[in-house]
Amino acid sequence: MPRAGSTESLARVPALALHLPVFAQAAAGVGVAAVERDPDGVVRRQAPVLAVDGQVVPSFPLALASLSMGASPGRLTVVPGRRVAGNGIDVPLSASGTVLIDFYGPSRTYLPYPAWEALSGKIPASAFYDKIVLIGPTARESAPSYKTAVDRAMTGLELAANELQNILDRNFILPAPRGERWEGGLWGFAAFFAAILLPFMGATWAVAVAWLFSCALVGVGVYFMTQGFWLVVAGPASAIFLSALVVAFTRVAWFAFLGRRGLKREKESPAVAGARAALPAPGAGETAAAAPKTLNGGSSSKPAGDSIPYEILREIDGFVLGQGQSAAAGKDPRHGGEVLVISRRFSSLDDATAFLAEGPVLVSFEHPNFLHVLDFGEAGRTGYLAAEMPAGPTLAARLRSGPPLSVEAALGLMADLCGALEAASKAGIPVGAVHPASIALGRDGAPKLLNYWGGGLPAAASAGAAGGEPKKDDIAYLSPEAVAGKPLGIASAVFSSGVLLYELLTGKHPFLRPEDGLGELVFKIVNDPLMPLSELNPAAPRCAQEIVMRAMAKAPGERYAGPGEMAASLRSCLASMIEPAASAPAAKVAGAGPA
């Protein structure tokens, strides 16, 4: 592009290297892909033109926009600190040579098409008519991603699409008129509030008034945003509210309060006291006086530090647990036997309070297909559960190593599991997903669920699907709404039960394939139809196919109303298989081999 006076106020790129000379020679124009990050690492602005070794070059989106209008970028006029214009293009520039992006939506707002589907003709060519088509990697596993104001991970191609659309629409977020004066006035008001008004307010009033003022400042910023202007209000609003918090915390001795109640309670909480009353009485041959005085199975004195009142014998792997949890075999101080100890470091006081409120429900809940919780409590900043030790391996290990289950065994096992989930839900225990690595098998092969306190959920799901990067095996049993980041509920438990039933009947997971990436797995869970059971297991009856299809409906409203209804259908299907066999002629049955 023609050099425009000085390039001092333009965004700069140290060097420009054309790694593919053949492309560069044949291209109608060349643009630079440059990403401008703010100090907090978030991408909020684009640099339409850049300075490289004293030359002015267009960005990749600006070059595309210019070419799409039938002109080369060399015909654009650049006024540093003001604008770049020409050929129907008019892009404002700030003093730093950038302009704020007005994002059109989060990731996937611009629909990506897999290249192989376009090349194979699966997607018709008409889908690309009258469009600017950007070609490049869009899978998050194979392309660098950027944190933006609307999404935690947006690919560079999607970033370029938003920038290009802004240029074509002349749609930008501009600095507010006289923004420096506005922002200076807001900072002055924040200083006035902190120095003059706060000292005369009580703690409650200080926080309440600061909250109102902060919301008002945010409202001013939103108003300017609706007019297409950017006004920095986060700093003054945060200063007002934080100064009020400091004053309020100081006045009520907040730090002393944290020292007394921040997960180091000297007194037993009401929830723990209620659970102690629910503990079983001393066994035969053990008098009340000789029975150990326990705090939910541990020493009545406060454990030192964060020690759990169980002797840890060994770590146990293989379970899918909730976020931040670990499992170990512990020695029960009452009878010396082994118990399963699940512990988790509390993230906050609210986390601890919620756990201690849930504990009595877990202790009082008993079901033949649930690992019974014997004990719960807190030790410093750590919460723990003690449950009966599983007698056998997990169902996940059984699926990997053992022979496939018969159709009757699979239906019976899932009927028991769904019945247990229904009972837990009615007892007030949250039920959101089922995973074979959260199901233990008893000596008789009966399933035992470890589905409390977030059990059965991978760490990312129990914190919110966007809260981390889970493993494929972990999220393979989640529902479409769960992988989309929505809260898990009873409908998600029905879907994951259907996934597990499909795997038990066919020996194959309906969505998980070793060669697929995480993005492909999520896409299949949300979009792909099921391969009929009859094609993978001809012995599966029609009623089993109907149960799987209903349980795994993509829309939650089309599934069973709950695990109990699904359990009833499973038992009915199982009965329809057993009755014909029971009524068969004796001679024929005697000569029949094993199923």
C-alpha positions as CSV (number, residue, x, y, z in Angstrom):
1,M,0.0,0.0,0.0
2,P,1.2,3.6,-0.5
3,R,3.1,4.9,2.4
4,A,1.2,7.6,4.2
5,G,3.5,10.2,5.8
6,S,4.5,8.6,9.0
7,T,3.9,5.0,10.2
8,E,4.5,5.8,13.9
9,S,0.9,5.5,14.9
10,L,0.2,2.2,13.1
11,A,0.4,-1.2,14.6
12,R,3.7,-2.8,13.9
13,V,4.9,-6.2,12.7
14,P,8.6,-7.0,13.2
15,A,9.1,-8.8,9.9
16,L,7.1,-10.2,7.0
17,A,7.9,-13.6,5.6
18,L,6.0,-15.2,2.7
19,H,6.5,-18.9,3.4
20,L,4.8,-20.0,0.2
21,P,6.2,-17.9,-2.7
22,V,4.1,-19.7,-5.3
23,F,0.9,-18.6,-3.5
24,A,2.2,-15.1,-3.1
25,Q,3.0,-14.7,-6.8
26,A,-0.4,-16.0,-7.9
27,A,-2.5,-14.2,-5.3
28,A,-4.6,-11.2,-6.2
29,G,-3.5,-9.6,-2.9
30,V,-1.6,-10.4,0.2
31,G,-2.6,-9.6,3.8
32,V,-1.0,-10.1,7.2
33,A,-2.8,-12.2,9.8
34,A,-2.0,-10.3,13.0
35,V,-3.8,-10.7,16.3
36,E,-3.8,-7.8,18.8
37,R,-4.2,-9.0,22.4
38,D,-5.0,-6.7,25.3
39,P,-2.9,-6.9,28.5
40,D,-5.4,-9.4,29.9
41,G,-4.9,-11.7,26.9
42,V,-8.3,-11.1,25.4
43,V,-8.7,-10.1,21.8
44,R,-10.9,-7.1,21.4
45,R,-9.5,-5.1,18.5
46,Q,-8.2,-5.5,15.0
47,A,-5.3,-3.7,13.2
48,P,-6.6,-3.1,9.7
49,V,-3.2,-1.8,8.5
50,L,0.3,-2.5,9.8
51,A,3.8,-1.1,9.5
52,V,6.4,-3.5,8.4
53,D,10.0,-2.3,7.8
54,G,8.7,1.2,6.9
55,Q,6.0,-0.2,4.5
56,V,2.2,-0.1,5.1
57,V,0.6,-3.5,4.5
58,P,-3.1,-4.4,4.9
59,S,-4.4,-7.0,7.3
60,F,-5.8,-10.3,5.9
61,P,-9.4,-9.2,6.4
62,L,-8.9,-5.7,4.9
63,A,-7.2,-7.3,1.8
64,L,-10.1,-9.7,1.4
65,A,-12.7,-6.9,1.8
66,S,-10.9,-4.7,-0.8
67,L,-10.6,-7.6,-3.3
68,S,-14.2,-8.6,-2.8
69,M,-15.2,-5.0,-4.0
70,G,-13.1,-5.4,-7.1
71,A,-10.1,-3.3,-6.2
72,S,-6.6,-3.9,-4.9
73,P,-5.6,-2.9,-1.4
74,G,-3.0,-0.6,-3.1
75,R,-5.8,1.9,-3.9
76,L,-6.7,2.5,-0.2
77,T,-5.7,5.7,1.5
78,V,-4.3,5.5,5.0
79,V,-4.4,8.5,7.4
80,P,-2.6,7.3,10.6
81,G,-4.6,7.8,13.7
82,R,-7.8,8.6,11.7
83,R,-8.9,6.1,9.1
84,V,-8.2,3.9,6.1
85,A,-10.6,4.5,3.2
86,G,-11.2,4.0,-0.5
87,N,-13.2,1.8,-2.9
88,G,-16.2,1.8,-0.6
89,I,-14.2,0.9,2.5
90,D,-14.0,3.2,5.5
91,V,-12.4,1.9,8.6
92,P,-11.7,4.2,11.6
93,L,-8.3,4.0,13.3
94,S,-7.5,4.9,16.9
95,A,-4.2,6.6,17.9
96,S,-2.7,3.1,18.2
97,G,-3.8,2.2,14.7
98,T,-6.5,-0.3,15.9
99,V,-10.3,-0.4,16.1
100,L,-12.5,-2.4,18.5
101,I,-14.3,-5.5,17.0
102,D,-18.0,-5.7,17.2
103,F,-18.3,-9.5,17.4
104,Y,-21.4,-11.1,15.8
105,G,-21.5,-14.0,18.2
106,P,-19.5,-16.7,19.9
107,S,-17.6,-19.5,18.2
108,R,-19.5,-21.3,15.5
109,T,-21.5,-18.2,14.6
110,Y,-19.9,-18.5,11.2
111,L,-20.8,-22.1,10.2
112,P,-17.7,-24.2,9.3
113,Y,-17.9,-26.9,6.7
114,P,-15.5,-29.9,6.8
115,A,-13.3,-29.7,3.6
116,W,-13.8,-33.4,2.8
117,E,-17.6,-32.9,2.7
118,A,-17.3,-30.0,0.3
119,L,-14.8,-31.9,-1.9
120,S,-16.9,-35.1,-1.9
121,G,-20.0,-33.2,-2.9
122,K,-21.8,-33.9,0.3
123,I,-22.3,-30.2,0.7
124,P,-23.6,-28.7,-2.6
125,A,-21.6,-25.9,-4.3
126,S,-24.6,-23.6,-4.0
127,A,-23.9,-23.4,-0.2
128,F,-20.9,-21.1,-1.1
129,Y,-22.6,-18.9,-3.8
130,D,-22.3,-15.1,-3.1
131,K,-20.1,-15.7,-0.1
132,I,-16.5,-15.0,0.9
133,V,-15.2,-18.4,1.8
134,L,-12.3,-18.6,4.2
135,I,-10.2,-21.8,4.0
136,G,-8.2,-22.9,7.0
137,P,-8.3,-25.1,10.2
138,T,-11.4,-24.6,12.4
139,A,-11.0,-27.6,14.7
140,R,-9.8,-26.5,18.1
141,E,-7.4,-29.4,18.3
142,S,-5.6,-28.4,15.1
143,A,-5.7,-24.6,15.2
144,P,-4.6,-22.0,17.7
145,S,-7.5,-20.4,19.6
146,Y,-7.9,-17.0,21.1
147,K,-9.9,-15.7,24.1
148,T,-12.4,-13.0,23.0
149,A,-15.0,-10.9,24.7
150,V,-17.7,-13.4,23.6
151,D,-16.0,-16.8,23.7
152,R,-13.2,-18.5,25.6
153,A,-11.8,-20.2,22.5
154,M,-12.2,-18.7,19.0
155,T,-10.1,-19.9,16.1
156,G,-8.1,-17.5,14.0
157,L,-10.3,-18.2,11.0
158,E,-13.5,-17.2,13.0
159,L,-11.6,-14.1,14.3
160,A,-10.8,-13.1,10.7
161,A,-14.5,-13.7,9.7
162,N,-15.7,-11.2,12.4
163,E,-13.1,-8.6,11.4
164,L,-14.0,-9.0,7.7
165,Q,-17.7,-8.7,8.4
166,N,-17.1,-5.5,10.4
167,I,-15.2,-4.0,7.5
168,L,-17.9,-4.9,5.0
169,D,-20.7,-3.7,7.2
170,R,-18.8,-0.6,8.4
171,N,-19.7,-1.8,11.9
172,F,-17.1,-0.9,14.6
173,I,-17.1,0.0,18.2
174,L,-15.5,3.4,18.3
175,P,-14.1,5.4,21.2
176,A,-16.8,7.5,22.8
177,P,-16.8,11.2,21.8
178,R,-14.7,13.1,24.4
179,G,-14.1,9.7,26.1
180,E,-11.1,10.9,28.0
181,R,-13.1,13.6,29.7
182,W,-15.9,11.1,30.6
183,E,-13.4,8.6,32.0
184,G,-11.5,11.2,33.9
185,G,-14.8,12.4,35.5
186,L,-15.7,8.8,36.5
187,W,-12.3,8.3,38.1
188,G,-12.8,11.6,40.0
189,F,-16.2,10.5,41.2
190,A,-14.7,7.2,42.4
191,A,-12.0,9.0,44.4
192,F,-14.7,11.4,45.9
193,F,-16.8,8.4,46.9
194,A,-13.9,6.6,48.5
195,A,-12.4,9.6,50.3
196,I,-15.4,11.7,51.3
197,L,-18.6,9.5,51.4
198,L,-17.4,6.1,52.6
199,P,-16.0,7.1,56.0
200,F,-19.4,8.2,57.1
201,M,-21.3,5.1,56.1
202,G,-21.9,1.9,57.9
203,A,-20.7,-1.4,56.5
204,T,-24.1,-2.4,55.0
205,W,-24.8,1.0,53.6
206,A,-21.3,1.3,52.1
207,V,-21.7,-2.0,50.2
208,A,-25.3,-1.3,49.1
209,V,-24.6,2.3,47.9
210,A,-21.3,1.2,46.2
211,W,-23.2,-1.6,44.4
212,L,-25.8,0.9,43.1
213,F,-23.2,3.3,41.9
214,S,-21.2,0.5,40.2
215,C,-24.3,-0.7,38.5
216,A,-25.1,2.8,37.4
217,L,-21.6,3.2,35.9
218,V,-21.9,-0.1,34.1
219,G,-25.3,1.1,32.8
220,V,-23.6,4.2,31.4
221,G,-21.1,2.0,29.6
222,V,-23.9,-0.2,28.2
223,Y,-25.7,2.8,26.9
224,F,-22.7,4.0,25.0
225,M,-22.2,0.5,23.7
226,T,-25.7,0.5,22.2
227,Q,-24.8,3.7,20.4
228,G,-21.7,2.0,18.9
229,F,-19.2,3.7,21.3
230,W,-16.7,2.3,23.8
231,L,-16.3,3.9,27.2
232,V,-14.1,2.4,29.8
233,V,-16.1,2.1,33.0
234,A,-14.8,-1.1,34.5
235,G,-12.0,0.6,36.3
236,P,-14.0,3.3,38.1
237,A,-16.9,0.9,38.9
238,S,-14.5,-1.7,40.3
239,A,-12.7,1.0,42.4
240,I,-15.9,2.1,44.0
241,F,-17.1,-1.3,44.9
242,L,-13.8,-2.6,46.1
243,S,-13.2,0.4,48.3
244,A,-16.6,-0.2,49.9
245,L,-15.7,-3.9,50.5
246,V,-12.5,-3.0,52.2
247,V,-14.2,-0.6,54.5
248,A,-17.0,-3.0,55.3
249,F,-14.7,-5.9,55.9
250,T,-12.5,-3.9,58.2
251,R,-15.5,-2.7,60.2
252,V,-16.9,-6.2,60.9
253,A,-13.4,-7.7,61.4
254,W,-14.0,-9.9,58.4
255,F,-10.5,-11.5,58.5
256,A,-11.0,-12.6,62.1
257,F,-14.4,-14.0,61.0
258,L,-12.6,-16.0,58.3
259,G,-10.1,-17.3,60.8
260,R,-12.9,-18.5,63.0
261,R,-15.2,-20.0,60.4
262,G,-13.1,-20.6,57.3
263,L,-13.3,-24.3,57.4
264,K,-11.6,-24.6,60.8
265,R,-14.7,-24.8,63.0
266,E,-14.1,-25.7,66.7
267,K,-17.8,-26.6,67.1
268,E,-19.6,-29.3,65.3
269,S,-22.0,-28.1,62.7
270,P,-25.7,-28.9,63.0
271,A,-25.5,-31.1,59.8
272,V,-22.7,-33.1,61.3
273,A,-24.4,-33.5,64.6
274,G,-27.6,-34.7,62.8
275,A,-25.6,-37.3,60.8
276,R,-23.9,-38.6,64.0
277,A,-27.3,-39.5,65.4
278,A,-28.0,-41.6,62.3
279,L,-24.9,-43.8,62.8
280,P,-25.5,-47.4,63.7
281,A,-25.4,-48.5,67.3
282,P,-22.3,-50.5,68.5
283,G,-22.2,-54.0,67.3
284,A,-22.6,-57.2,69.2
285,G,-20.0,-57.6,72.0
286,E,-19.2,-53.9,72.0
287,T,-20.7,-51.8,74.8
288,A,-21.6,-48.2,74.5
289,A,-18.8,-47.2,76.9
290,A,-16.2,-49.2,74.9
291,A,-17.4,-47.9,71.6
292,P,-15.1,-45.2,70.1
293,K,-16.4,-41.7,70.5
294,T,-16.4,-40.5,67.0
295,L,-17.1,-37.5,64.8
296,N,-18.9,-39.4,62.0
297,G,-16.5,-42.3,62.4
298,G,-13.4,-40.4,63.4
299,S,-11.8,-39.1,66.5
300,S,-14.0,-36.8,68.6
301,S,-11.1,-34.4,68.8
302,K,-10.3,-32.0,65.9
303,P,-8.0,-33.7,63.4
304,A,-4.7,-32.0,63.1
305,G,-4.4,-29.9,59.9
306,D,-6.3,-31.4,57.0
307,S,-6.0,-35.1,58.1
308,I,-8.9,-37.4,57.4
309,P,-9.8,-39.6,60.4
310,Y,-9.1,-42.8,58.4
311,E,-5.9,-44.5,58.0
312,I,-5.3,-44.5,54.2
313,L,-4.1,-47.9,53.0
314,R,-3.8,-47.3,49.3
315,E,-5.0,-45.1,46.4
316,I,-7.7,-46.5,44.2
317,D,-7.8,-45.6,40.5
318,G,-10.5,-46.4,37.9
319,F,-13.5,-44.4,39.2
320,V,-14.9,-41.4,37.5
321,L,-15.3,-38.9,40.3
322,G,-16.5,-35.4,40.7
323,Q,-14.3,-32.3,40.3
324,G,-11.1,-32.4,42.5
325,Q,-12.0,-35.7,44.1
326,S,-9.8,-38.7,44.9
327,A,-10.5,-42.2,46.1
328,A,-8.6,-44.4,48.4
329,A,-9.0,-47.5,50.6
330,G,-9.1,-46.6,54.3
331,K,-9.2,-48.5,57.5
332,D,-12.4,-48.1,59.5
333,P,-11.4,-47.4,63.2
334,R,-14.6,-49.0,64.5
335,H,-14.2,-52.5,63.1
336,G,-10.9,-52.5,61.3
337,G,-12.4,-53.3,57.9
338,E,-11.8,-51.5,54.7
339,V,-14.0,-48.6,53.5
340,L,-13.9,-46.5,50.3
341,V,-12.8,-43.0,51.3
342,I,-13.6,-40.2,48.8
343,S,-12.1,-36.8,49.6
344,R,-12.2,-33.4,48.0
345,R,-10.5,-30.1,48.9
346,F,-13.3,-27.5,49.5
347,S,-13.1,-24.5,47.1
348,S,-15.1,-22.2,49.3
349,L,-17.2,-21.9,52.5
350,D,-20.3,-22.3,50.4
351,D,-18.9,-25.5,49.0
352,A,-18.3,-26.9,52.5
353,T,-21.8,-25.8,53.7
354,A,-23.5,-27.5,50.8
355,F,-21.6,-30.7,51.4
356,L,-22.4,-30.8,55.1
357,A,-26.0,-30.2,54.3
358,E,-26.0,-33.1,51.7
359,G,-24.1,-35.5,54.0
360,P,-27.1,-36.6,56.2
361,V,-29.1,-37.4,53.1
362,L,-26.3,-39.6,51.8
363,V,-25.9,-41.4,55.1
364,S,-29.6,-42.1,55.5
365,F,-30.1,-43.3,51.9
366,E,-29.9,-47.0,51.4
367,H,-30.5,-49.0,48.2
368,P,-29.2,-52.4,47.1
369,N,-27.7,-50.9,43.9
370,F,-25.9,-48.0,45.6
371,L,-22.6,-48.0,47.5
372,H,-23.9,-47.1,50.9
373,V,-22.3,-44.0,52.6
374,L,-21.3,-44.9,56.1
375,D,-19.8,-41.6,57.2
376,F,-19.0,-38.1,56.1
377,G,-17.3,-35.1,57.6
378,E,-14.7,-32.4,57.2
379,A,-11.1,-32.2,58.2
380,G,-9.8,-28.7,57.9
381,R,-10.4,-27.6,54.3
382,T,-11.1,-31.2,53.1
383,G,-14.4,-33.0,53.0
384,Y,-14.6,-36.8,52.9
385,L,-17.1,-39.6,52.5
386,A,-16.6,-43.1,53.7
387,A,-18.6,-45.8,51.8
388,E,-18.7,-49.5,51.6
389,M,-15.8,-51.0,49.7
390,P,-16.8,-52.4,46.3
391,A,-16.4,-56.2,46.1
392,G,-15.7,-56.3,42.4
393,P,-14.3,-54.3,39.5
394,T,-16.0,-51.3,37.9
395,L,-18.4,-52.0,35.0
396,A,-15.9,-50.1,32.7
397,A,-13.2,-52.6,33.6
398,R,-15.6,-55.5,33.0
399,L,-16.6,-54.1,29.6
400,R,-12.9,-53.9,28.6
401,S,-11.7,-57.3,29.8
402,G,-14.7,-59.7,30.1
403,P,-16.9,-61.4,27.6
404,P,-20.0,-59.5,26.4
405,L,-23.1,-59.7,28.5
406,S,-26.1,-61.6,27.3
407,V,-29.1,-59.5,26.3
408,E,-31.0,-60.6,29.4
409,A,-28.1,-59.7,31.7
410,A,-27.7,-56.3,30.1
411,L,-31.4,-55.5,30.4
412,G,-31.6,-56.7,34.0
413,L,-28.5,-54.7,35.0
414,M,-29.8,-51.5,33.4
415,A,-33.2,-52.0,35.1
416,D,-31.5,-52.2,38.5
417,L,-29.4,-49.1,37.7
418,C,-32.3,-47.0,36.6
419,G,-34.3,-48.1,39.6
420,A,-31.4,-46.9,41.8
421,L,-31.2,-43.6,40.0
422,E,-34.9,-43.0,40.5
423,A,-34.7,-43.8,44.2
424,A,-31.8,-41.4,44.6
425,S,-33.5,-38.6,42.8
426,K,-36.6,-39.0,45.0
427,A,-34.4,-39.0,48.1
428,G,-33.0,-35.6,47.1
429,I,-29.6,-36.8,45.8
430,P,-28.6,-34.9,42.6
431,V,-28.6,-37.2,39.6
432,G,-27.0,-36.0,36.4
433,A,-25.1,-38.7,34.5
434,V,-24.1,-42.3,34.6
435,H,-20.7,-43.6,33.7
436,P,-19.5,-47.2,33.7
437,A,-16.5,-46.1,35.7
438,S,-18.8,-45.0,38.5
439,I,-20.5,-48.4,38.7
440,A,-19.0,-51.2,40.8
441,L,-20.0,-54.8,40.5
442,G,-20.7,-57.0,43.5
443,R,-19.7,-60.6,43.9
444,D,-22.9,-61.7,42.4
445,G,-22.5,-59.3,39.5
446,A,-25.1,-56.8,40.9
447,P,-24.3,-53.2,40.0
448,K,-23.4,-50.7,42.8
449,L,-23.6,-47.0,41.9
450,L,-21.1,-44.5,43.1
451,N,-23.1,-41.6,41.9
452,Y,-23.2,-39.2,44.8
453,W,-21.3,-36.0,45.4
454,G,-20.7,-35.5,41.7
455,G,-19.7,-39.2,41.1
456,G,-20.2,-40.2,37.5
457,L,-19.3,-36.8,36.2
458,P,-16.0,-35.9,34.7
459,A,-14.3,-32.8,36.3
460,A,-15.2,-30.5,33.5
461,A,-18.9,-31.6,33.5
462,S,-19.3,-31.2,37.3
463,A,-17.9,-27.7,36.9
464,G,-19.6,-26.8,33.7
465,A,-18.7,-28.3,30.2
466,A,-16.8,-25.1,29.3
467,G,-14.9,-25.2,32.7
468,G,-12.0,-27.4,31.4
469,E,-10.7,-29.8,28.7
470,P,-12.1,-33.2,29.6
471,K,-11.0,-36.5,28.1
472,K,-13.0,-38.1,25.4
473,D,-13.8,-41.2,27.5
474,D,-15.1,-38.9,30.3
475,I,-17.7,-37.0,28.2
476,A,-18.7,-39.9,26.0
477,Y,-21.7,-40.6,28.3
478,L,-23.0,-37.0,28.6
479,S,-26.2,-35.8,26.9
480,P,-26.3,-33.2,24.1
481,E,-27.4,-30.5,26.5
482,A,-24.6,-31.4,28.9
483,V,-21.8,-31.1,26.3
484,A,-23.3,-27.8,25.3
485,G,-22.6,-26.5,28.8
486,K,-26.2,-26.6,30.2
487,P,-26.9,-27.8,33.7
488,L,-27.3,-31.5,34.1
489,G,-30.6,-32.9,35.3
490,I,-32.7,-36.1,35.4
491,A,-33.0,-36.0,31.5
492,S,-29.2,-36.2,31.2
493,A,-29.2,-39.3,33.5
494,V,-31.8,-40.9,31.2
495,F,-29.6,-40.2,28.1
496,S,-26.4,-41.5,29.6
497,S,-28.3,-44.6,30.8
498,G,-29.4,-45.2,27.2
499,V,-25.8,-44.8,26.0
500,L,-24.6,-47.4,28.5
501,L,-27.5,-49.8,27.5
502,Y,-26.5,-49.4,23.8
503,E,-22.9,-50.3,24.7
504,L,-23.9,-53.3,26.8
505,L,-26.1,-54.7,24.1
506,T,-23.7,-54.1,21.1
507,G,-20.2,-54.1,22.7
508,K,-19.6,-50.7,20.9
509,H,-20.1,-47.1,22.1
510,P,-22.6,-45.3,19.9
511,F,-20.4,-42.2,19.4
512,L,-16.8,-42.8,20.7
513,R,-14.2,-43.8,18.1
514,P,-10.4,-44.0,18.8
515,E,-9.6,-42.0,15.7
516,D,-11.9,-39.1,16.4
517,G,-11.0,-35.9,18.2
518,L,-12.9,-34.3,21.0
519,G,-14.7,-32.0,18.5
520,E,-15.9,-34.9,16.4
521,L,-17.2,-36.7,19.5
522,V,-19.2,-33.7,20.7
523,F,-20.6,-33.2,17.2
524,K,-21.7,-36.8,17.1
525,I,-23.4,-36.7,20.5
526,V,-25.3,-33.6,19.4
527,N,-26.1,-34.5,15.8
528,D,-25.5,-38.1,14.7
529,P,-28.3,-40.7,14.5
530,L,-27.9,-44.1,16.1
531,M,-27.0,-47.3,14.1
532,P,-29.9,-49.7,14.8
533,L,-29.2,-52.4,17.4
534,S,-30.4,-55.1,14.9
535,E,-27.3,-54.4,12.7
536,L,-24.9,-54.9,15.6
537,N,-26.7,-57.5,17.7
538,P,-29.5,-59.4,15.9
539,A,-30.4,-61.1,19.2
540,A,-31.6,-57.8,20.7
541,P,-35.4,-57.7,20.7
542,R,-37.4,-54.9,19.1
543,C,-38.4,-53.6,22.5
544,A,-34.7,-53.0,23.5
545,Q,-34.3,-51.0,20.3
546,E,-37.3,-48.8,21.2
547,I,-36.0,-48.2,24.7
548,V,-32.6,-47.1,23.5
549,M,-34.0,-44.8,20.8
550,R,-36.3,-43.1,23.3
551,A,-33.7,-42.8,26.1
552,M,-31.2,-41.3,23.6
553,A,-33.5,-38.8,21.9
554,K,-31.6,-35.6,21.2
555,A,-34.4,-33.4,22.7
556,P,-34.8,-33.9,26.5
557,G,-38.6,-33.7,26.2
558,E,-38.7,-36.7,23.9
559,R,-37.0,-39.0,26.4
560,Y,-38.4,-41.0,29.4
561,A,-39.7,-38.7,32.1
562,G,-37.2,-40.3,34.5
563,P,-35.1,-43.4,35.2
564,G,-38.0,-45.0,36.9
565,E,-40.1,-45.0,33.7
566,M,-37.1,-46.4,31.8
567,A,-36.7,-49.1,34.4
568,A,-40.3,-50.2,34.0
569,S,-39.8,-50.4,30.2
570,L,-36.7,-52.5,30.7
571,R,-38.4,-55.0,33.0
572,S,-41.4,-55.3,30.6
573,C,-39.0,-56.0,27.8
574,L,-37.1,-58.5,29.8
575,A,-40.3,-60.2,30.8
576,S,-41.4,-60.5,27.2
577,M,-38.1,-62.4,26.4
578,I,-38.4,-64.7,29.4
579,E,-42.0,-65.7,29.0
580,P,-41.7,-67.4,25.5
581,A,-38.6,-69.3,26.8
582,A,-40.5,-70.5,29.9
583,S,-43.4,-71.7,27.8
584,A,-41.2,-73.6,25.2
585,P,-41.5,-77.5,25.1
586,A,-39.4,-79.2,27.7
587,A,-37.6,-81.4,25.1
588,K,-36.6,-78.4,23.1
589,V,-35.4,-76.5,26.2
590,A,-33.3,-79.5,27.3
591,G,-31.5,-79.6,24.1
592,A,-30.8,-75.9,24.0
593,G,-27.3,-74.6,24.5
594,P,-26.3,-71.5,26.5
595,A,-27.4,-68.1,25.2
